[in-house]
Structures are given as C-alpha cells and as structure tokens.
Amino acid sequence: MSERAAPFYCPYCGDEDLRPSEQGHGGAWECAACNRAFQLKFLGLLTRGLQRDTSGRNGT
C-alpha cells in the first residue's frame, strides 16, 4: 500500500481521528476515539472488472 493512501474513518467506530501507528509495518493506524489499532492491506485487483446492467432498467 502506498504511503499516500489513508483511511478516512475508523472501521470500528467511524470516527475520523486517526493517526499512523508506530507499531507494525506500513498500513497500521490507531483510532484515538475507540483506542483500537488496525492495519490496511491491498490484496489485488479483481479479474471480473466492471459489469454492465443488461436488465434494461436504469436504476429508477
């Protein structure tokens, strides 16, 4: 994961007060609101790509 990529909110409590964690390797973050630490990891690209809506409905 790139150092520029950052989460916008905590996946546990939804708060936005996040800081990079000094523990762990790349992608580790700490939430000041719920006192949890979590790690982000990019797994890869999906092979199926985008799929078109062939039902004839346009979402209305």
mmCIF file as Biopython writes it, N, C-alpha, C and O atoms, coordinates in Angstrom:
data_model
#
loop_
_atom_site.group_PDB
_atom_site.id
_atom_site.type_symbol
_atom_site.label_atom_id
_atom_site.label_alt_id
_atom_site.label_comp_id
_atom_site.label_asym_id
_atom_site.label_entity_id
_atom_site.label_seq_id
_atom_site.pdbx_PDB_ins_code
_atom_site.Cartn_x
_atom_site.Cartn_y
_atom_site.Cartn_z
_atom_site.occupancy
_atom_site.B_iso_or_equiv
_atom_site.auth_seq_id
_atom_site.auth_asym_id
_atom_site.pdbx_PDB_model_num
ATOM 1   N N  . MET A ? 1  ? 0.846   -1.175  0.000   1.0 0.0 1  A 1 
ATOM 2   C CA . MET A ? 1  ? 0.000   0.000   0.000   1.0 0.0 1  A 1 
ATOM 3   C C  . MET A ? 1  ? 0.891   1.238   0.000   1.0 0.0 1  A 1 
ATOM 4   O O  . MET A ? 1  ? 1.911   1.281   0.689   1.0 0.0 1  A 1 
ATOM 5   N N  . SER A ? 2  ? 0.513   2.204   -0.749  1.0 0.0 2  A 1 
ATOM 6   C CA . SER A ? 2  ? 1.264   3.450   -0.837  1.0 0.0 2  A 1 
ATOM 7   C C  . SER A ? 2  ? 1.158   4.231   0.463   1.0 0.0 2  A 1 
ATOM 8   O O  . SER A ? 2  ? 0.151   4.154   1.167   1.0 0.0 2  A 1 
ATOM 9   N N  . GLU A ? 3  ? 2.205   4.981   0.773   1.0 0.0 3  A 1 
ATOM 10  C CA . GLU A ? 3  ? 2.168   5.818   1.970   1.0 0.0 3  A 1 
ATOM 11  C C  . GLU A ? 3  ? 1.145   6.937   1.832   1.0 0.0 3  A 1 
ATOM 12  O O  . GLU A ? 3  ? 0.722   7.505   2.839   1.0 0.0 3  A 1 
ATOM 13  N N  . ARG A ? 4  ? 0.741   7.264   0.618   1.0 0.0 4  A 1 
ATOM 14  C CA . ARG A ? 4  ? -0.238  8.327   0.421   1.0 0.0 4  A 1 
ATOM 15  C C  . ARG A ? 4  ? -1.653  7.864   0.709   1.0 0.0 4  A 1 
ATOM 16  O O  . ARG A ? 4  ? -2.523  8.686   0.998   1.0 0.0 4  A 1 
ATOM 17  N N  . ALA A ? 5  ? -1.898  6.573   0.636   1.0 0.0 5  A 1 
ATOM 18  C CA . ALA A ? 5  ? -3.239  6.057   0.898   1.0 0.0 5  A 1 
ATOM 19  C C  . ALA A ? 5  ? -3.512  6.084   2.392   1.0 0.0 5  A 1 
ATOM 20  O O  . ALA A ? 5  ? -2.689  5.632   3.189   1.0 0.0 5  A 1 
ATOM 21  N N  . ALA A ? 6  ? -4.648  6.604   2.764   1.0 0.0 6  A 1 
ATOM 22  C CA . ALA A ? 6  ? -5.001  6.703   4.178   1.0 0.0 6  A 1 
ATOM 23  C C  . ALA A ? 6  ? -6.502  6.474   4.349   1.0 0.0 6  A 1 
ATOM 24  O O  . ALA A ? 6  ? -7.292  6.889   3.500   1.0 0.0 6  A 1 
ATOM 25  N N  . PRO A ? 7  ? -6.894  5.827   5.420   1.0 0.0 7  A 1 
ATOM 26  C CA . PRO A ? 7  ? -8.325  5.637   5.669   1.0 0.0 7  A 1 
ATOM 27  C C  . PRO A ? 7  ? -8.972  6.963   6.064   1.0 0.0 7  A 1 
ATOM 28  O O  . PRO A ? 7  ? -8.316  7.824   6.651   1.0 0.0 7  A 1 
ATOM 29  N N  . PHE A ? 8  ? -10.243 7.128   5.748   1.0 0.0 8  A 1 
ATOM 30  C CA . PHE A ? 8  ? -10.969 8.351   6.092   1.0 0.0 8  A 1 
ATOM 31  C C  . PHE A ? 8  ? -11.648 8.242   7.449   1.0 0.0 8  A 1 
ATOM 32  O O  . PHE A ? 8  ? -11.918 9.251   8.100   1.0 0.0 8  A 1 
ATOM 33  N N  . TYR A ? 9  ? -11.925 6.992   7.877   1.0 0.0 9  A 1 
ATOM 34  C CA . TYR A ? 9  ? -12.607 6.801   9.159   1.0 0.0 9  A 1 
ATOM 35  C C  . TYR A ? 9  ? -12.230 5.435   9.744   1.0 0.0 9  A 1 
ATOM 36  O O  . TYR A ? 9  ? -11.761 4.551   9.027   1.0 0.0 9  A 1 
ATOM 37  N N  . CYS A ? 10 ? -12.435 5.278   11.026  1.0 0.0 10 A 1 
ATOM 38  C CA . CYS A ? 10 ? -12.153 4.031   11.728  1.0 0.0 10 A 1 
ATOM 39  C C  . CYS A ? 10 ? -13.191 2.982   11.315  1.0 0.0 10 A 1 
ATOM 40  O O  . CYS A ? 10 ? -14.387 3.273   11.333  1.0 0.0 10 A 1 
ATOM 41  N N  . PRO A ? 11 ? -12.766 1.774   10.947  1.0 0.0 11 A 1 
ATOM 42  C CA . PRO A ? 11 ? -13.731 0.742   10.562  1.0 0.0 11 A 1 
ATOM 43  C C  . PRO A ? 11 ? -14.532 0.198   11.747  1.0 0.0 11 A 1 
ATOM 44  O O  . PRO A ? 11 ? -15.506 -0.528  11.541  1.0 0.0 11 A 1 
ATOM 45  N N  . TYR A ? 12 ? -14.151 0.527   12.961  1.0 0.0 12 A 1 
ATOM 46  C CA . TYR A ? 12 ? -14.847 0.030   14.149  1.0 0.0 12 A 1 
ATOM 47  C C  . TYR A ? 12 ? -15.866 1.024   14.697  1.0 0.0 12 A 1 
ATOM 48  O O  . TYR A ? 12 ? -17.004 0.653   14.987  1.0 0.0 12 A 1 
ATOM 49  N N  . CYS A ? 13 ? -15.460 2.295   14.841  1.0 0.0 13 A 1 
ATOM 50  C CA . CYS A ? 13 ? -16.372 3.271   15.452  1.0 0.0 13 A 1 
ATOM 51  C C  . CYS A ? 13 ? -16.802 4.376   14.495  1.0 0.0 13 A 1 
ATOM 52  O O  . CYS A ? 13 ? -17.751 5.103   14.788  1.0 0.0 13 A 1 
ATOM 53  N N  . GLY A ? 14 ? -16.121 4.521   13.349  1.0 0.0 14 A 1 
ATOM 54  C CA . GLY A ? 14 ? -16.495 5.530   12.370  1.0 0.0 14 A 1 
ATOM 55  C C  . GLY A ? 14 ? -15.891 6.901   12.607  1.0 0.0 14 A 1 
ATOM 56  O O  . GLY A ? 14 ? -16.130 7.821   11.825  1.0 0.0 14 A 1 
ATOM 57  N N  . ASP A ? 15 ? -15.105 7.060   13.681  1.0 0.0 15 A 1 
ATOM 58  C CA . ASP A ? 15 ? -14.506 8.359   13.970  1.0 0.0 15 A 1 
ATOM 59  C C  . ASP A ? 15 ? -13.399 8.669   12.957  1.0 0.0 15 A 1 
ATOM 60  O O  . ASP A ? 15 ? -12.854 7.762   12.327  1.0 0.0 15 A 1 
ATOM 61  N N  . GLU A ? 16 ? -13.074 9.946   12.809  1.0 0.0 16 A 1 
ATOM 62  C CA . GLU A ? 16 ? -12.073 10.375  11.828  1.0 0.0 16 A 1 
ATOM 63  C C  . GLU A ? 16 ? -10.738 10.765  12.461  1.0 0.0 16 A 1 
ATOM 64  O O  . GLU A ? 16 ? -9.843  11.224  11.752  1.0 0.0 16 A 1 
ATOM 65  N N  . ASP A ? 17 ? -10.581 10.596  13.770  1.0 0.0 17 A 1 
ATOM 66  C CA . ASP A ? 17 ? -9.345  10.972  14.459  1.0 0.0 17 A 1 
ATOM 67  C C  . ASP A ? 17 ? -8.348  9.815   14.405  1.0 0.0 17 A 1 
ATOM 68  O O  . ASP A ? 17 ? -8.153  9.101   15.389  1.0 0.0 17 A 1 
ATOM 69  N N  . LEU A ? 18 ? -7.721  9.643   13.238  1.0 0.0 18 A 1 
ATOM 70  C CA . LEU A ? 18 ? -6.786  8.539   13.019  1.0 0.0 18 A 1 
ATOM 71  C C  . LEU A ? 18 ? -5.362  9.051   12.909  1.0 0.0 18 A 1 
ATOM 72  O O  . LEU A ? 18 ? -5.107  10.153  12.424  1.0 0.0 18 A 1 
ATOM 73  N N  . ARG A ? 19 ? -4.446  8.220   13.372  1.0 0.0 19 A 1 
ATOM 74  C CA . ARG A ? 19 ? -3.021  8.542   13.286  1.0 0.0 19 A 1 
ATOM 75  C C  . ARG A ? 19 ? -2.267  7.308   12.841  1.0 0.0 19 A 1 
ATOM 76  O O  . ARG A ? 19 ? -2.641  6.195   13.212  1.0 0.0 19 A 1 
ATOM 77  N N  . PRO A ? 20 ? -1.201  7.475   12.042  1.0 0.0 20 A 1 
ATOM 78  C CA . PRO A ? 20 ? -0.388  6.310   11.679  1.0 0.0 20 A 1 
ATOM 79  C C  . PRO A ? 20 ? 0.194   5.670   12.941  1.0 0.0 20 A 1 
ATOM 80  O O  . PRO A ? 20 ? 0.639   6.368   13.853  1.0 0.0 20 A 1 
ATOM 81  N N  . SER A ? 21 ? 0.183   4.355   12.982  1.0 0.0 21 A 1 
ATOM 82  C CA . SER A ? 21 ? 0.712   3.627   14.131  1.0 0.0 21 A 1 
ATOM 83  C C  . SER A ? 21 ? 2.218   3.497   14.023  1.0 0.0 21 A 1 
ATOM 84  O O  . SER A ? 21 ? 2.758   3.287   12.936  1.0 0.0 21 A 1 
ATOM 85  N N  . GLU A ? 22 ? 2.891   3.624   15.149  1.0 0.0 22 A 1 
ATOM 86  C CA . GLU A ? 22 ? 4.334   3.441   15.159  1.0 0.0 22 A 1 
ATOM 87  C C  . GLU A ? 22 ? 4.691   1.961   15.253  1.0 0.0 22 A 1 
ATOM 88  O O  . GLU A ? 22 ? 5.825   1.576   14.967  1.0 0.0 22 A 1 
ATOM 89  N N  . GLN A ? 23 ? 3.744   1.142   15.647  1.0 0.0 23 A 1 
ATOM 90  C CA . GLN A ? 23 ? 3.966   -0.297  15.713  1.0 0.0 23 A 1 
ATOM 91  C C  . GLN A ? 23 ? 3.482   -0.933  14.423  1.0 0.0 23 A 1 
ATOM 92  O O  . GLN A ? 23 ? 2.602   -0.394  13.751  1.0 0.0 23 A 1 
ATOM 93  N N  . GLY A ? 24 ? 4.042   -2.051  14.085  1.0 0.0 24 A 1 
ATOM 94  C CA . GLY A ? 24 ? 3.623   -2.739  12.860  1.0 0.0 24 A 1 
ATOM 95  C C  . GLY A ? 24 ? 4.325   -2.156  11.642  1.0 0.0 24 A 1 
ATOM 96  O O  . GLY A ? 24 ? 5.099   -1.204  11.740  1.0 0.0 24 A 1 
ATOM 97  N N  . HIS A ? 25 ? 4.038   -2.744  10.515  1.0 0.0 25 A 1 
ATOM 98  C CA . HIS A ? 25 ? 4.664   -2.320  9.267   1.0 0.0 25 A 1 
ATOM 99  C C  . HIS A ? 25 ? 3.607   -1.737  8.352   1.0 0.0 25 A 1 
ATOM 100 O O  . HIS A ? 25 ? 2.515   -2.297  8.248   1.0 0.0 25 A 1 
ATOM 101 N N  . GLY A ? 26 ? 3.892   -0.648  7.697   1.0 0.0 26 A 1 
ATOM 102 C CA . GLY A ? 26 ? 3.029   0.014   6.734   1.0 0.0 26 A 1 
ATOM 103 C C  . GLY A ? 26 ? 1.546   -0.326  6.788   1.0 0.0 26 A 1 
ATOM 104 O O  . GLY A ? 26 ? 1.177   -1.498  6.861   1.0 0.0 26 A 1 
ATOM 105 N N  . GLY A ? 27 ? 0.726   0.661   6.755   1.0 0.0 27 A 1 
ATOM 106 C CA . GLY A ? 27 ? -0.707  0.461   6.726   1.0 0.0 27 A 1 
ATOM 107 C C  . GLY A ? 27 ? -1.343  0.308   8.093   1.0 0.0 27 A 1 
ATOM 108 O O  . GLY A ? 27 ? -2.540  0.032   8.176   1.0 0.0 27 A 1 
ATOM 109 N N  . ALA A ? 28 ? -0.580  0.480   9.177   1.0 0.0 28 A 1 
ATOM 110 C CA . ALA A ? 28 ? -1.146  0.365   10.522  1.0 0.0 28 A 1 
ATOM 111 C C  . ALA A ? 28 ? -1.600  1.745   10.997  1.0 0.0 28 A 1 
ATOM 112 O O  . ALA A ? 28 ? -0.883  2.735   10.851  1.0 0.0 28 A 1 
ATOM 113 N N  . TRP A ? 29 ? -2.805  1.788   11.569  1.0 0.0 29 A 1 
ATOM 114 C CA . TRP A ? 29 ? -3.406  3.035   12.027  1.0 0.0 29 A 1 
ATOM 115 C C  . TRP A ? 29 ? -3.969  2.873   13.428  1.0 0.0 29 A 1 
ATOM 116 O O  . TRP A ? 29 ? -4.331  1.768   13.833  1.0 0.0 29 A 1 
ATOM 117 N N  . GLU A ? 30 ? -4.043  3.977   14.169  1.0 0.0 30 A 1 
ATOM 118 C CA . GLU A ? 30 ? -4.614  3.993   15.510  1.0 0.0 30 A 1 
ATOM 119 C C  . GLU A ? 30 ? -5.768  4.987   15.544  1.0 0.0 30 A 1 
ATOM 120 O O  . GLU A ? 30 ? -5.675  6.083   14.990  1.0 0.0 30 A 1 
ATOM 121 N N  . CYS A ? 31 ? -6.854  4.592   16.199  1.0 0.0 31 A 1 
ATOM 122 C CA . CYS A ? 31 ? -8.012  5.467   16.361  1.0 0.0 31 A 1 
ATOM 123 C C  . CYS A ? 31 ? -7.987  6.026   17.778  1.0 0.0 31 A 1 
ATOM 124 O O  . CYS A ? 31 ? -7.999  5.269   18.748  1.0 0.0 31 A 1 
ATOM 125 N N  . ALA A ? 32 ? -7.953  7.345   17.898  1.0 0.0 32 A 1 
ATOM 126 C CA . ALA A ? 32 ? -7.919  7.981   19.211  1.0 0.0 32 A 1 
ATOM 127 C C  . ALA A ? 32 ? -9.270  7.898   19.910  1.0 0.0 32 A 1 
ATOM 128 O O  . ALA A ? 32 ? -9.326  7.960   21.138  1.0 0.0 32 A 1 
ATOM 129 N N  . ALA A ? 33 ? -10.350 7.758   19.162  1.0 0.0 33 A 1 
ATOM 130 C CA . ALA A ? 33 ? -11.688 7.738   19.755  1.0 0.0 33 A 1 
ATOM 131 C C  . ALA A ? 33 ? -11.993 6.418   20.462  1.0 0.0 33 A 1 
ATOM 132 O O  . ALA A ? 33 ? -12.493 6.428   21.587  1.0 0.0 33 A 1 
ATOM 133 N N  . CYS A ? 34 ? -11.701 5.284   19.823  1.0 0.0 34 A 1 
ATOM 134 C CA . CYS A ? 34 ? -12.045 3.984   20.420  1.0 0.0 34 A 1 
ATOM 135 C C  . CYS A ? 34 ? -10.816 3.219   20.899  1.0 0.0 34 A 1 
ATOM 136 O O  . CYS A ? 34 ? -10.933 2.106   21.411  1.0 0.0 34 A 1 
ATOM 137 N N  . ASN A ? 35 ? -9.634  3.818   20.732  1.0 0.0 35 A 1 
ATOM 138 C CA . ASN A ? 35 ? -8.382  3.235   21.224  1.0 0.0 35 A 1 
ATOM 139 C C  . ASN A ? 35 ? -8.082  1.878   20.579  1.0 0.0 35 A 1 
ATOM 140 O O  . ASN A ? 35 ? -7.550  0.980   21.232  1.0 0.0 35 A 1 
ATOM 141 N N  . ARG A ? 36 ? -8.426  1.734   19.301  1.0 0.0 36 A 1 
ATOM 142 C CA . ARG A ? 36 ? -8.137  0.499   18.567  1.0 0.0 36 A 1 
ATOM 143 C C  . ARG A ? 36 ? -7.068  0.754   17.524  1.0 0.0 36 A 1 
ATOM 144 O O  . ARG A ? 36 ? -6.906  1.872   17.033  1.0 0.0 36 A 1 
ATOM 145 N N  . ALA A ? 37 ? -6.350  -0.290  17.200  1.0 0.0 37 A 1 
ATOM 146 C CA . ALA A ? 37 ? -5.364  -0.239  16.130  1.0 0.0 37 A 1 
ATOM 147 C C  . ALA A ? 37 ? -5.800  -1.223  15.049  1.0 0.0 37 A 1 
ATOM 148 O O  . ALA A ? 37 ? -6.327  -2.293  15.354  1.0 0.0 37 A 1 
ATOM 149 N N  . PHE A ? 38 ? -5.584  -0.866  13.805  1.0 0.0 38 A 1 
ATOM 150 C CA . PHE A ? 38 ? -5.939  -1.744  12.695  1.0 0.0 38 A 1 
ATOM 151 C C  . PHE A ? 38 ? -4.934  -1.545  11.577  1.0 0.0 38 A 1 
ATOM 152 O O  . PHE A ? 38 ? -4.187  -0.567  11.559  1.0 0.0 38 A 1 
ATOM 153 N N  . GLN A ? 39 ? -4.928  -2.483  10.649  1.0 0.0 39 A 1 
ATOM 154 C CA . GLN A ? 39 ? -3.979  -2.440  9.552   1.0 0.0 39 A 1 
ATOM 155 C C  . GLN A ? 39 ? -4.712  -2.566  8.228   1.0 0.0 39 A 1 
ATOM 156 O O  . GLN A ? 39 ? -5.645  -3.357  8.100   1.0 0.0 39 A 1 
ATOM 157 N N  . LEU A ? 40 ? -4.286  -1.782  7.242   1.0 0.0 40 A 1 
ATOM 158 C CA . LEU A ? 40 ? -4.845  -1.838  5.899   1.0 0.0 40 A 1 
ATOM 159 C C  . LEU A ? 40 ? -3.905  -2.631  5.012   1.0 0.0 40 A 1 
ATOM 160 O O  . LEU A ? 40 ? -2.684  -2.547  5.139   1.0 0.0 40 A 1 
ATOM 161 N N  . LYS A ? 41 ? -4.497  -3.404  4.112   1.0 0.0 41 A 1 
ATOM 162 C CA . LYS A ? 41 ? -3.675  -4.203  3.213   1.0 0.0 41 A 1 
ATOM 163 C C  . LYS A ? 41 ? -4.374  -4.299  1.860   1.0 0.0 41 A 1 
ATOM 164 O O  . LYS A ? 41 ? -5.540  -4.686  1.776   1.0 0.0 41 A 1 
ATOM 165 N N  . PHE A ? 42 ? -3.660  -3.950  0.824   1.0 0.0 42 A 1 
ATOM 166 C CA . PHE A ? 42 ? -4.167  -4.071  -0.536  1.0 0.0 42 A 1 
ATOM 167 C C  . PHE A ? 42 ? -3.970  -5.512  -0.986  1.0 0.0 42 A 1 
ATOM 168 O O  . PHE A ? 42 ? -2.845  -6.013  -0.978  1.0 0.0 42 A 1 
ATOM 169 N N  . LEU A ? 43 ? -5.047  -6.184  -1.377  1.0 0.0 43 A 1 
ATOM 170 C CA . LEU A ? 43 ? -4.965  -7.588  -1.756  1.0 0.0 43 A 1 
ATOM 171 C C  . LEU A ? 43 ? -4.732  -7.786  -3.251  1.0 0.0 43 A 1 
ATOM 172 O O  . LEU A ? 43 ? -4.118  -8.777  -3.644  1.0 0.0 43 A 1 
ATOM 173 N N  . GLY A ? 44 ? -5.203  -6.877  -4.084  1.0 0.0 44 A 1 
ATOM 174 C CA . GLY A ? 44 ? -5.027  -7.012  -5.522  1.0 0.0 44 A 1 
ATOM 175 C C  . GLY A ? 44 ? -6.273  -6.579  -6.270  1.0 0.0 44 A 1 
ATOM 176 O O  . GLY A ? 44 ? -7.265  -6.170  -5.665  1.0 0.0 44 A 1 
ATOM 177 N N  . LEU A ? 45 ? -6.215  -6.670  -7.567  1.0 0.0 45 A 1 
ATOM 178 C CA . LEU A ? 45 ? -7.333  -6.289  -8.424  1.0 0.0 45 A 1 
ATOM 179 C C  . LEU A ? 45 ? -8.208  -7.499  -8.716  1.0 0.0 45 A 1 
ATOM 180 O O  . LEU A ? 45 ? -7.709  -8.618  -8.834  1.0 0.0 45 A 1 
ATOM 181 N N  . LEU A ? 46 ? -9.495  -7.277  -8.833  1.0 0.0 46 A 1 
ATOM 182 C CA . LEU A ? 46 ? -10.421 -8.337  -9.183  1.0 0.0 46 A 1 
ATOM 183 C C  . LEU A ? 46 ? -10.383 -8.581  -10.690 1.0 0.0 46 A 1 
ATOM 184 O O  . LEU A ? 46 ? -10.223 -7.636  -11.462 1.0 0.0 46 A 1 
ATOM 185 N N  . THR A ? 47 ? -10.524 -9.796  -11.103 1.0 0.0 47 A 1 
ATOM 186 C CA . THR A ? 47 ? -10.441 -10.112 -12.525 1.0 0.0 47 A 1 
ATOM 187 C C  . THR A ? 47 ? -11.735 -9.849  -13.269 1.0 0.0 47 A 1 
ATOM 188 O O  . THR A ? 47 ? -11.723 -9.697  -14.490 1.0 0.0 47 A 1 
ATOM 189 N N  . ARG A ? 48 ? -12.855 -9.791  -12.557 1.0 0.0 48 A 1 
ATOM 190 C CA . ARG A ? 48 ? -14.128 -9.638  -13.255 1.0 0.0 48 A 1 
ATOM 191 C C  . ARG A ? 48 ? -14.368 -8.230  -13.768 1.0 0.0 48 A 1 
ATOM 192 O O  . ARG A ? 48 ? -15.166 -8.060  -14.690 1.0 0.0 48 A 1 
ATOM 193 N N  . GLY A ? 49 ? -13.719 -7.213  -13.219 1.0 0.0 49 A 1 
ATOM 194 C CA . GLY A ? 49 ? -13.865 -5.848  -13.699 1.0 0.0 49 A 1 
ATOM 195 C C  . GLY A ? 49 ? -15.277 -5.322  -13.516 1.0 0.0 49 A 1 
ATOM 196 O O  . GLY A ? 49 ? -16.032 -5.824  -12.683 1.0 0.0 49 A 1 
ATOM 197 N N  . LEU A ? 50 ? -15.632 -4.316  -14.291 1.0 0.0 50 A 1 
ATOM 198 C CA . LEU A ? 50 ? -16.961 -3.724  -14.215 1.0 0.0 50 A 1 
ATOM 199 C C  . LEU A ? 50 ? -17.942 -4.534  -15.046 1.0 0.0 50 A 1 
ATOM 200 O O  . LEU A ? 50 ? -17.605 -5.049  -16.112 1.0 0.0 50 A 1 
ATOM 201 N N  . GLN A ? 51 ? -19.164 -4.636  -14.533 1.0 0.0 51 A 1 
ATOM 202 C CA . GLN A ? 51 ? -20.199 -5.362  -15.259 1.0 0.0 51 A 1 
ATOM 203 C C  . GLN A ? 51 ? -21.297 -4.381  -15.657 1.0 0.0 51 A 1 
ATOM 204 O O  . GLN A ? 51 ? -21.647 -3.478  -14.896 1.0 0.0 51 A 1 
ATOM 205 N N  . ARG A ? 52 ? -21.823 -4.569  -16.835 1.0 0.0 52 A 1 
ATOM 206 C CA . ARG A ? 52 ? -22.880 -3.698  -17.337 1.0 0.0 52 A 1 
ATOM 207 C C  . ARG A ? 52 ? -24.231 -4.202  -16.862 1.0 0.0 52 A 1 
ATOM 208 O O  . ARG A ? 52 ? -24.425 -5.398  -16.648 1.0 0.0 52 A 1 
ATOM 209 N N  . ASP A ? 53 ? -25.158 -3.272  -16.700 1.0 0.0 53 A 1 
ATOM 210 C CA . ASP A ? 53 ? -26.536 -3.617  -16.343 1.0 0.0 53 A 1 
ATOM 211 C C  . ASP A ? 53 ? -27.275 -3.979  -17.618 1.0 0.0 53 A 1 
ATOM 212 O O  . ASP A ? 53 ? -27.586 -3.107  -18.428 1.0 0.0 53 A 1 
ATOM 213 N N  . THR A ? 54 ? -27.558 -5.266  -17.800 1.0 0.0 54 A 1 
ATOM 214 C CA . THR A ? 54 ? -28.224 -5.741  -19.019 1.0 0.0 54 A 1 
ATOM 215 C C  . THR A ? 54 ? -29.712 -5.981  -18.810 1.0 0.0 54 A 1 
ATOM 216 O O  . THR A ? 54 ? -30.382 -6.522  -19.689 1.0 0.0 54 A 1 
ATOM 217 N N  . SER A ? 55 ? -30.234 -5.584  -17.654 1.0 0.0 55 A 1 
ATOM 218 C CA . SER A ? 55 ? -31.655 -5.811  -17.351 1.0 0.0 55 A 1 
ATOM 219 C C  . SER A ? 55 ? -32.573 -4.832  -18.069 1.0 0.0 55 A 1 
ATOM 220 O O  . SER A ? 55 ? -33.781 -5.058  -18.137 1.0 0.0 55 A 1 
ATOM 221 N N  . GLY A ? 56 ? -32.025 -3.756  -18.602 1.0 0.0 56 A 1 
ATOM 222 C CA . GLY A ? 56 ? -32.848 -2.748  -19.275 1.0 0.0 56 A 1 
ATOM 223 C C  . GLY A ? 56 ? -33.343 -1.669  -18.328 1.0 0.0 56 A 1 
ATOM 224 O O  . GLY A ? 56 ? -33.907 -0.664  -18.761 1.0 0.0 56 A 1 
ATOM 225 N N  . ARG A ? 57 ? -33.131 -1.882  -17.026 1.0 0.0 57 A 1 
ATOM 226 C CA . ARG A ? 57 ? -33.525 -0.869  -16.030 1.0 0.0 57 A 1 
ATOM 227 C C  . ARG A ? 57 ? -32.330 0.043   -15.779 1.0 0.0 57 A 1 
ATOM 228 O O  . ARG A ? 57 ? -31.182 -0.399  -15.813 1.0 0.0 57 A 1 
ATOM 229 N N  . ASN A ? 58 ? -32.606 1.291   -15.531 1.0 0.0 58 A 1 
ATOM 230 C CA . ASN A ? 58 ? -31.522 2.248   -15.305 1.0 0.0 58 A 1 
ATOM 231 C C  . ASN A ? 58 ? -31.427 2.684   -13.856 1.0 0.0 58 A 1 
ATOM 232 O O  . ASN A ? 58 ? -30.889 3.756   -13.580 1.0 0.0 58 A 1 
ATOM 233 N N  . GLY A ? 59 ? -31.934 1.888   -12.917 1.0 0.0 59 A 1 
ATOM 234 C CA . GLY A ? 59 ? -31.823 2.201   -11.508 1.0 0.0 59 A 1 
ATOM 235 C C  . GLY A ? 59 ? -32.928 3.070   -10.959 1.0 0.0 59 A 1 
ATOM 236 O O  . GLY A ? 59 ? -32.853 3.512   -9.812  1.0 0.0 59 A 1 
ATOM 237 N N  . THR A ? 60 ? -33.963 3.329   -11.760 1.0 0.0 60 A 1 
ATOM 238 C CA . THR A ? 60 ? -35.076 4.152   -11.256 1.0 0.0 60 A 1 
ATOM 239 C C  . THR A ? 60 ? -36.236 3.306   -10.855 1.0 0.0 60 A 1 
ATOM 240 O O  . THR A ? 60 ? -37.257 3.829   -10.410 1.0 0.0 60 A 1 
#
